[in-house]
């Protein structure tokens, strides 16, 4: 059985995360991780706070804190909020960790020595008002490709094109707003991505059909437009330092200009993906520390990333479409170049199979927007993760987001749709079923799983229908089709309600107690099944159901084999206790209040 390695896009340490951040990476990854664990597969779900680069520096300056202190606090908040939403990370790391610093510098050295990094003098934006170079998000201007007037110096949010600050039209400083800007020479290191174009195309073409069309189309568009070499250093103070390394010579025998690179750090999009590996190293060290054995041996974390030990690992990434280029081009170039193998003359060369694990499946997502507009902290538009938990328990949000995952196109959040859907699915279907069957068992069967009676044709048909729908649900989750999986799960819940309505134990018990016992026993087993298969989606409610029925949590995914029906797990005579109301309905007055507080269609129509 293969091992499953899961990573989701690293959330920036700057600012609260909105529901779109959940929808586009973390929540689908969590659903998939929980599902794989329930199937008994060794699963490692890794995430981390992305703490370097201009977003963190700008946010720290606004908060009036040293950037290191700001990032430490942001990491704690991101971790706490994620856990409150039920994120089952095996480790939530920090890109500023010593492990990631060491790996980033190590990879850069090896890429230099292999000839895949070179020095170039480039033209960079310099602010006369701020008396400093302005990298990436320190510069705001008009996108030269689509005309978006609030494009950042690293990427245009509107057309997703990757940019350099010097590309922007009408640039201004994000620090002071000053347009007193000039272009000056600055020496930087460049990753020769163009050297990998042919290999990348072969690799990506091989993923057609296996990866979403969204992902392969974005990646191939980059290649079709001509893959550009990428600057991987910046004029910043916060990050992985460039000149704190013992550089070796490149294939031409040249050493980098350490003096010319003084004061520079590696570009956040160079070190952030490396943190997937760095966080795995952090995870191994943390486990070793808990065991009192000191730093972990490299084999403990390399077994997930290095070949041949990782040959049985299936690596799955989850991310929004804006992150796709960096994970189908930038990070693969790094791993392809860092192969740690030398030719007969002692030079580095690209091996046919890199010893570092490349992603096997990349699930990309479109946007989740708010009434057709973007979530915006500054405009108080849309609900963010920390605010959401003040309104309703996490399962409400988890269910709606997964059921509306923006897979094939952008999706829109509205309070009206949210209210109607969670009321219908969670309160009326699942919650109503569990409440009805447990309450009836308490009142008419002494609060135990009843025995007696023989199943009839209705139960035989129920077993067949449940098994068919369970196989459908399992297939959707294996294929990472999240909307379809919630549809299949909802239909399973509906089967339970239909069975109770048609079998009517409250009527049968008047004349045939054994028949009523059969129906109640099957109903309670349906509830136990629902706890198992709902856990990836709504873990908090699933646990309440499992506890009420005396079942272990989290449970194992039910068998899909014919004749090993999932509706006989509960032994007769086991005590059960009706749980508290699982889902209270969202009232219209609540939805109206929240629409007023967080903005509705009229707010989203305003420019961001």
C-alpha positions in Angstrom: 0.0 0.0 0.0 1.5 3.3 -1.1 2.1 6.1 1.4 0.3 9.4 0.9 2.2 12.7 1.2 -0.1 15.8 1.1 0.9 19.5 1.0 -1.4 22.5 0.6 -0.3 26.0 -0.4 1.4 27.8 2.5 -0.8 30.7 3.8 1.0 34.0 4.1 1.8 35.1 7.7 0.3 38.4 6.8 -3.3 39.0 7.7 -6.4 36.9 8.4 -7.3 34.2 5.9 -10.7 34.3 4.2 -13.0 31.4 3.2 -11.4 31.4 -0.3 -8.0 30.4 1.3 -9.8 27.4 2.8 -11.6 26.5 -0.4 -8.5 26.7 -2.6 -6.1 24.6 -0.7 -6.2 23.7 3.0 -9.8 22.3 3.4 -9.8 20.0 0.4 -6.3 18.8 1.5 -7.7 18.1 5.0 -10.7 16.2 3.6 -8.4 14.1 1.5 -5.9 13.4 4.3 -8.7 12.3 6.7 -10.1 10.0 4.0 -6.8 8.4 3.3 -6.1 7.9 7.0 -9.5 6.3 7.4 -8.6 3.8 4.7 -5.6 2.7 6.8 -2.9 4.3 4.6 0.2 5.9 6.1 -0.6 9.6 5.4 1.5 12.7 6.1 -0.2 16.1 5.7 2.2 19.0 5.8 1.6 22.7 5.8 3.3 25.8 7.1 3.2 29.6 7.5 4.9 31.4 4.6 6.8 33.9 6.6 9.3 35.5 4.2 9.0 38.1 1.5 7.4 41.5 1.2 3.9 40.5 2.5 5.3 39.7 6.0 7.5 42.8 6.1 4.7 45.1 5.1 2.3 43.6 7.6 4.8 43.8 10.3 5.5 47.4 9.6 1.8 48.2 9.7 1.5 46.4 13.0 4.6 48.3 14.4 6.4 45.0 15.2 9.8 43.6 14.4 9.1 41.2 11.5 10.4 38.1 13.4 8.0 38.8 16.3 5.1 39.5 13.9 5.7 36.2 12.1 5.9 34.3 15.4 2.6 35.7 16.4 1.1 35.1 13.0 2.2 31.5 13.0 0.5 30.9 16.3 -2.7 32.5 15.1 -2.8 30.6 11.8 -2.2 27.3 13.7 -4.9 28.0 16.3 -7.5 29.1 13.7 -6.7 26.1 11.5 -7.0 23.6 14.3 -10.3 25.3 15.3 -11.5 24.6 11.7 -10.5 21.0 12.1 -7.3 21.0 10.0 -5.6 17.7 10.8 -2.1 18.7 9.8 0.6 16.3 10.9 2.8 19.4 11.2 2.3 23.1 10.6 5.7 24.5 10.2 7.4 27.8 9.5 9.3 28.8 6.4 11.7 30.8 8.7 12.7 27.6 10.5 16.4 26.6 10.7 15.6 23.5 8.7 14.2 25.5 5.8 17.2 27.9 5.9 19.6 25.0 5.6 17.7 23.3 2.8 17.3 26.5 0.8 20.9 27.4 1.0 21.9 23.8 0.3 19.7 23.7 -2.8 21.0 27.0 -4.0 24.6 25.9 -3.6 24.0 22.7 -5.6 22.2 24.5 -8.3 25.1 27.0 -8.6 27.6 24.2 -8.7 25.6 22.4 -11.4 25.5 25.5 -13.5 21.8 26.2 -13.1 22.2 29.5 -11.3 24.0 32.5 -12.7 24.7 36.1 -11.7 23.1 38.9 -13.6 23.0 42.7 -13.2 19.4 43.7 -13.4 17.4 46.9 -13.3 15.4 47.2 -10.1 13.0 49.8 -8.8 14.5 52.2 -6.3 12.4 54.6 -4.3 14.0 58.0 -3.7 11.5 58.8 -0.9 12.1 55.5 0.9 15.8 55.4 0.1 15.8 51.7 -0.7 15.1 49.2 -3.5 11.5 48.1 -3.7 11.1 44.4 -4.4 7.9 42.6 -5.4 4.9 43.8 -3.3 6.7 46.9 -2.3 5.7 48.2 -5.8 2.2 48.7 -7.0 1.2 49.7 -10.5 -0.6 48.9 -13.7 -0.2 45.4 -15.2 1.4 45.7 -18.7 -0.6 42.6 -19.8 -4.2 43.3 -18.7 -4.3 46.9 -17.5 -5.2 46.0 -13.9 -4.3 49.2 -12.0 -3.6 47.5 -8.6 -1.1 44.9 -9.8 1.7 43.9 -7.4 5.3 43.7 -8.4 5.4 40.0 -8.1 2.1 38.9 -9.7 -1.0 40.4 -11.2 -4.0 39.1 -9.2 -6.3 39.8 -12.1 -4.6 37.9 -14.9 -2.3 35.8 -12.7 0.8 36.7 -14.8 4.0 36.7 -12.9 5.7 40.1 -13.0 8.9 41.9 -12.0 8.5 45.3 -10.3 10.2 47.0 -13.3 7.5 45.6 -15.5 4.7 47.7 -13.9 3.4 50.8 -15.6 3.0 53.9 -13.4 4.7 52.3 -10.4 4.4 53.6 -6.9 5.8 52.6 -3.5 3.6 50.5 -1.3 5.4 51.9 1.7 5.0 55.7 1.1 2.8 55.8 -2.0 5.6 57.9 -3.6 6.0 57.9 -7.4 9.5 59.3 -7.0 11.0 56.1 -8.5 14.0 55.4 -10.6 15.5 52.2 -12.1 19.0 51.3 -10.8 21.3 48.4 -11.4 21.4 45.6 -8.8 23.2 42.2 -8.9 21.0 39.1 -8.4 21.0 35.3 -8.8 18.9 33.8 -11.5 17.6 30.2 -11.8 18.0 29.1 -15.4 14.5 27.7 -15.8 14.9 27.8 -19.6 17.3 24.9 -19.3 14.5 22.7 -18.1 11.8 23.7 -20.6 12.0 20.4 -22.7 12.0 18.2 -19.6 9.2 20.2 -18.0 7.0 19.9 -21.1 7.4 16.1 -21.3 6.6 15.8 -17.6 3.5 18.1 -17.8 2.2 16.5 -21.0 2.4 13.1 -19.3 0.0 14.5 -16.6 -2.7 15.3 -19.1 -5.9 13.6 -18.0 -4.5 12.8 -14.5 -4.3 16.5 -13.5 -7.2 19.0 -13.8 -7.3 20.8 -17.1 -7.0 24.0 -15.2 -3.5 23.0 -14.0 -2.0 21.6 -17.2 -3.4 24.5 -19.3 -1.7 27.1 -17.0 1.6 25.2 -17.0 1.6 24.7 -20.8 0.7 28.3 -21.4 3.9 29.3 -19.6 5.9 26.9 -21.6 4.3 28.0 -24.9 5.1 31.6 -24.2 8.7 30.7 -23.6 10.0 29.8 -20.2 12.0 32.7 -18.7 14.9 32.4 -16.3 13.8 33.6 -12.8 15.5 35.9 -10.3 15.7 34.1 -7.0 17.2 36.8 -4.8 15.7 40.1 -3.4 16.9 43.3 -1.8 15.3 42.6 1.6 16.5 42.0 5.2 14.0 39.3 6.2 14.5 35.9 4.6 17.1 33.3 4.0 20.5 35.1 3.6 22.4 34.6 0.4 25.9 35.2 1.5 25.9 33.1 4.6 27.0 30.1 2.7 30.1 28.2 1.7 29.7 28.5 -2.0 31.7 26.1 -4.3 32.7 26.9 -7.9 30.3 26.5 -10.8 31.2 24.4 -13.8 33.3 27.3 -15.2 35.3 27.4 -11.9 33.7 30.7 -10.9 32.6 31.6 -7.4 29.6 34.0 -6.9 30.3 37.6 -6.1 29.7 37.4 -2.4 30.3 41.1 -1.9 27.9 42.1 -4.6 25.2 39.8 -3.1 25.7 41.2 0.5 22.4 42.0 2.2 20.2 40.0 -0.1 17.9 37.1 0.7 16.4 34.4 -1.4 13.1 35.1 -3.2 10.1 33.9 -1.2 8.9 31.8 -4.1 12.3 30.0 -4.1 12.3 29.1 -0.4 8.6 28.7 0.3 8.1 25.5 -1.8 11.3 24.1 -0.3 9.5 24.5 3.1 7.3 21.5 2.2 10.5 19.5 2.6 11.7 21.7 5.5 8.4 21.3 7.4 8.7 17.5 7.0 12.2 17.8 8.5 10.6 19.9 11.3 8.0 17.2 11.9 10.6 14.5 12.2 12.7 16.6 14.6 9.6 17.4 16.7 8.7 13.7 17.0 12.3 12.9 18.0 12.2 15.7 20.6 9.0 14.3 22.1 10.6 10.9 22.3 13.7 12.5 23.9 16.0 11.2 21.2 17.3 14.6 19.9 17.4 15.7 16.3 15.9 13.2 13.9 18.1 11.2 11.5 17.8 12.5 8.0 16.3 9.1 6.9 13.2 9.9 9.1 12.1 12.7 6.8 13.9 11.9 3.6 11.9 8.7 3.3 9.0 10.9 2.2 11.0 12.9 -0.3 14.2 11.1 -1.5 14.4 8.3 -4.0 14.6 5.4 -3.8 13.1 5.4 -0.2 10.1 7.5 -1.5 9.4 5.2 -4.4 6.1 4.1 -2.7 5.0 7.7 -1.9 2.1 9.3 -3.8 2.6 13.0 -3.5 -0.5 15.2 -3.8 -0.5 19.0 -3.8 -3.5 21.3 -3.3 -3.5 25.0 -4.4 -5.4 27.9 -6.0 -4.8 28.7 -9.6 -2.5 31.6 -8.8 0.0 29.2 -7.2 0.0 26.7 -10.1 2.8 28.3 -12.1 5.2 28.2 -9.1 4.5 24.5 -8.5 4.4 23.3 -12.1 7.5 25.3 -13.2 9.5 27.0 -10.5 9.7 24.3 -7.8 10.0 21.4 -10.3 13.0 23.2 -11.9 14.6 23.5 -8.4 14.1 19.8 -7.7 15.2 18.7 -11.2 18.3 20.7 -10.9 19.2 19.7 -7.4 19.9 16.0 -8.1 23.0 15.8 -6.0 24.8 13.6 -8.6 28.0 14.4 -10.3 29.3 13.1 -13.7 32.7 11.5 -14.2 34.5 14.9 -14.2 32.9 15.8 -10.9 30.3 18.1 -12.4 26.6 18.2 -11.5 24.2 16.9 -14.1 20.5 16.4 -14.4 19.7 12.8 -13.9 16.8 11.0 -15.8 15.1 10.5 -12.4 15.7 13.2 -9.8 16.2 11.7 -6.3 13.9 14.4 -4.9 10.2 13.5 -5.2 8.2 15.4 -7.8 4.5 15.9 -7.3 2.3 13.0 -8.6 -1.1 14.7 -8.5 -1.7 18.4 -8.4 -5.2 19.6 -7.6 -5.7 23.2 -8.6 -8.8 25.3 -7.8 -10.4 28.4 -9.2 -11.5 31.3 -7.0 -14.2 31.4 -4.3 -15.5 35.0 -4.4 -18.0 36.9 -2.3 -21.1 38.0 -4.1 -19.1 38.0 -7.3 -16.4 40.2 -5.9 -13.1 39.6 -4.1 -12.8 39.1 -0.4 -11.2 42.3 1.1 -10.0 43.0 4.6 -9.6 46.7 4.0 -13.1 47.1 2.5 -14.6 44.8 5.2 -16.0 42.6 2.5 -16.6 39.0 3.1 -16.2 36.7 6.2 -12.8 35.6 7.3 -11.8 32.4 9.2 -11.6 33.9 12.6 -14.8 35.7 12.2 -16.6 32.7 10.8 -16.0 30.7 13.9 -17.6 33.4 16.0 -20.8 32.9 14.1 -21.2 29.2 13.7 -19.3 26.0 14.4 -16.6 24.9 11.9 -18.7 22.1 10.4 -21.2 24.5 8.9 -18.4 26.2 7.0 -16.5 23.0 6.1 -19.6 21.5 4.6 -20.7 24.5 2.5 -17.1 25.1 1.2 -16.5 21.5 0.2 -20.0 21.2 -1.4 -19.2 24.4 -3.4 -15.5 23.8 -4.1 -14.5 25.9 -7.1 -13.2 23.0 -9.2 -14.3 23.6 -12.8 -15.1 27.3 -12.4 -15.1 30.1 -9.9 -17.7 29.8 -7.1 -19.6 32.5 -5.2 -20.5 32.8 -1.6 -23.8 34.4 -0.6 -25.4 34.4 2.8 -28.7 33.3 1.2 -27.3 30.2 -0.5 -25.2 29.4 2.6 -28.2 29.5 4.9 -30.4 27.4 2.6 -27.8 24.8 1.9 -26.6 24.1 5.5 -30.2 24.1 6.7 -31.3 21.6 4.1 -28.3 19.3 4.2 -27.0 19.4 7.7 -30.1 20.2 9.8 -33.0 18.7 7.8 -31.2 15.6 6.4 -28.3 14.4 8.6 -29.2 16.1 11.9 -32.9 15.1 11.6 -32.1 11.5 10.8 -29.7 11.0 13.7 -32.0 12.7 16.1 -35.1 10.7 15.1 -33.5 7.3 15.3 -31.6 7.9 18.5 -34.5 9.4 20.3 -36.8 6.6 19.2 -34.3 4.0 20.4 -34.1 5.8 23.8 -37.8 6.0 24.3 -39.0 2.6 22.9 -35.9 0.3 23.3 -34.4 1.3 26.6 -31.5 3.2 24.9 -29.8 0.1 23.5 -29.3 -1.4 20.1 -32.4 -3.7 19.9 -32.2 -7.4 19.0 -34.8 -9.6 17.5 -36.5 -9.9 14.1 -35.2 -10.7 10.7 -34.3 -8.3 8.0 -36.7 -8.2 5.0 -36.7 -7.2 1.4 -36.6 -3.5 2.4 -33.3 -4.1 4.3 -31.8 -6.2 1.5 -32.5 -3.3 -0.9 -31.2 -0.8 1.6 -27.9 -2.7 1.9 -27.5 -2.7 -1.9 -28.3 1.0 -2.3 -26.0 1.9 0.5 -23.1 -0.2 -0.9 -23.6 1.4 -4.4 -23.6 4.9 -3.0 -20.7 4.1 -0.7 -18.6 3.0 -3.7 -19.5 6.1 -5.5 -18.4 8.3 -2.6 -15.2 6.4 -2.2 -14.4 6.8 -5.9 -15.0 10.5 -5.8 -12.7 11.0 -2.9 -10.0 8.8 -4.4 -10.2 11.0 -7.5 -10.3 14.2 -5.5 -13.7 15.2 -6.9 -14.9 17.1 -3.9 -18.3 18.5 -5.1 -19.3 15.1 -6.4 -18.2 13.5 -3.1 -20.5 15.8 -1.1 -23.4 14.9 -3.5 -22.8 11.2 -3.0 -22.6 11.7 0.8 -25.8 13.7 0.9 -27.5 11.0 -1.1 -26.4 8.5 1.5 -27.9 10.6 4.2 -31.1 10.8 2.2 -31.2 7.0 1.9 -31.4 6.9 5.7 -34.3 9.3 5.9 -36.2 7.5 3.1 -35.7 4.2 4.9 -37.0 5.5 8.2 -40.0 7.2 6.5 -41.0 4.1 4.6 -40.2 1.5 7.3 -41.9 3.7 9.9 -40.8 2.0 13.2 -43.1 4.2 15.2 -46.0 2.5 13.4 -44.6 -1.0 13.3 -44.0 -1.0 17.1 -47.7 -0.8 17.7 -48.3 -4.3 16.3 -44.9 -5.9 15.6 -42.1 -5.1 18.1 -39.6 -7.4 16.3 -40.1 -5.6 13.0 -39.6 -2.2 14.7 -36.4 -3.6 16.3 -35.0 -4.5 12.9 -35.7 -1.0 11.6 -34.2 0.7 14.6 -31.2 -1.5 14.5 -30.6 -0.7 10.8 -31.2 2.9 11.5 -28.6 3.1 14.2 -26.2 1.3 12.0 -26.8 3.8 9.3 -26.0 6.6 11.8 -22.8 4.8 12.7 -21.9 4.5 9.0 -22.7 8.2 8.5 -20.2 9.0 11.3 -17.4 7.1 9.6 -17.9 8.5 6.1 -18.8 12.0 7.2 -15.7 12.5 9.3 -13.5 13.9 6.5 -16.1 16.6 5.8 -17.7 17.4 9.2 -15.4 15.9 11.8 -16.9 17.5 14.9 -20.4 16.4 14.2 -19.1 12.9 13.1 -17.4 12.5 16.5 -20.6 13.4 18.4 -22.5 10.7 16.4 -19.8 8.1 17.0 -19.6 8.8 20.7 -23.4 8.6 21.0 -23.3 5.2 19.5 -20.3 3.9 21.4 -18.1 3.7 18.2 -14.4 4.5 18.1 -13.4 7.8 16.5 -12.1 8.3 14.0 -13.4 5.1 12.6 -12.1 3.0 9.7 -13.6 3.5 6.3 -16.3 0.7 5.7 -15.6 -2.2 3.4 -16.7 -2.0 -0.2 -17.0 -5.7 -0.7 -20.3 -7.4 -1.4 -21.5 -9.5 1.5 -19.6 -7.4 4.1 -22.4 -4.9 4.6 -21.7 -1.8 6.6 -25.0 -2.0 8.4 -24.2 -4.6 11.0 -21.4 -2.9 12.9 -23.3 -2.2 16.2 -23.8 -5.3 18.4 -27.3 -5.7 19.8 -27.5 -4.6 23.4 -25.0 -1.8 23.2 -26.1 1.3 25.0 -26.6 4.4 22.9 -27.4 8.0 23.9 -29.0 10.6 21.6 -26.5 13.4 21.0 -27.4 17.0 21.5 -28.9 18.8 18.5 -26.2 18.4 15.8 -27.1 21.4 13.7 -29.4 24.3 14.6 -30.9 26.0 11.6 -29.5 29.4 10.4 -32.4 31.8 10.7 -33.2 34.5 8.2 -32.7 37.2 10.7 -29.1 35.9 11.4 -28.3 35.8 7.7 -29.6 39.3 7.3 -27.5 40.5 10.2 -24.4 38.9 8.8 -25.1 40.3 5.3 -25.3 43.7 6.9 -22.1 43.2 8.9 -19.9 41.7 6.2 -21.4 43.2 3.1 -23.6 41.8 0.4 -23.9 42.2 -3.4 -23.8 46.0 -3.1 -20.4 45.9 -1.4 -18.9 43.4 -3.7 -19.8 45.6 -6.7 -17.4 48.3 -5.4 -13.9 48.3 -6.7 -11.3 46.5 -4.5 
